[in-house]
Amino acid sequence: MTVLKDYLDTRHYTEQLCKHLQPEDYTPQSACFASPPKWHIAHTTWFFEEMILKVYVPGYTVFDASFGYLFNSYYNSLGERIKRENRGLITRPNHKRIFEYRAHVDAKIVSLLNEEVSDKILKMIVLGINHEQQHQELLLTDLKYTFSHNPTYPKFWETTLVEQDNEAPGWIPIEAGIYAIGHDSKAFCYDNELSKHRVFLEPFEISEHLVSNASYMDFINDGGYENPAYWLDQGWQWIQQENIKKPLYWKGIKGSWHQYTLSGLKPLDPKHPIAHVSFYEAAAFAQWAGYRLPTEFEWEVASHQLQWGKRWEWTNSAYLPYPNFKIAEGAAGEYNGKFMINQMVLRGASTATSKNHSRPTYRNFFPAETQWQVTGIRLAK
């Protein structure tokens, strides 16, 4: 059964990631936005228990009554929850107890999937699988942020998330016209990718390649962070207040740039695509370079001609509902719709994105100041 295999593969991959962790790594929280690994591991299990087992398995008894409070994320309809910034205070239950929780829920879900279940249950399990894949990427990016504050620059693994070298720039022309946007196949998608609709686009060109570290160094060396002419007003205020002068994880050492990665501190390769820049930085770079960021619709139309997947790519589109978007009933309705304010859309995927968790219609979204995700820049004109 495909759903059962996908479920087991996804749960196994999370646990494979955890094999690189030491016991002390499971709990620290370095920022409000960066949850501890233990919390991600428990929260993804809580999702299956709360959304499926409690709803569809008669007589199901929760593994631990306190876990709903500890590991709910933002589902207001499901009760009180610990404050996001306090997730690192959950020293107990320890990680061993969390893995017992996972084993308990896995056994129940597998038993359920070995029976004949409704399409509604299958859809919720598939949603849970995709939800866990999102948290696999968050586990990596959150852990990287925490490790980056450790003065020893620890290694999570020996392999690195560094990509192929960037290539010489080129431009792909797209003609003016009416284009279909959004998801319309029977494969899984999130509700924010629905419904398919038409947009009119003026003619434009989009870069074949992502902006490189070398190009971004030129921006820095040309006073990019000191010149307000390149910055949106809120972006300028942000870099002043937060003293931002470079991408996240860049460190100047003896006159040369280095970059913290999950395999330790490495010399910055100028040919690799820039990573860990905010929307504000992406927009400022585009202004400095004499270009702009593509809209999410331009990106989707051009995506079949692009080599994407190395970075989540900032677009110049606010995160808003598509025409005829409908919020789902129940707690699942809190998944995407309520965040359609003060967020910018990113398209593509990154080197931290889990396998089979990307598609041209995927709409990721984060606040404009976000740096800790694996975000990059593609230009348009």
Secondary structure, 3 states (H helix, E strand, C coil): CHHHHHHHHHHHHHHHHHCCCCHHHCCCCCECCECCHHHHHHHHHHHHHHHHHHHHCCCCCCCCCCHHHHHCCCCHHHCCCCCHHHHHHCCCCCHHHHHHHHHHHHHHHHHHHCCCCCHHHHHHHHHHHHHHHHHHHHHHHHHHHHHHCCCCCCCCCCCCCCCCCCCCCCEEEECCEEEEECCCCCCCCCHHHCCCEEEEECCEEEECCCCEHHHHHHHHHCCCCCCHHHCCHHHHHHHHHHCCCCCCCEEEECCEEEEEECCEEEECCCCCECCCCCHHHHHHHHHHHCCECCCHHHHHHHHHHCCCCCCEEEEEEECCCCCCCCCCCCHHHHCCHHHCCCCEEEEECCCCCCCCCCCCCCCEEECCCCCCCCEECCCEC
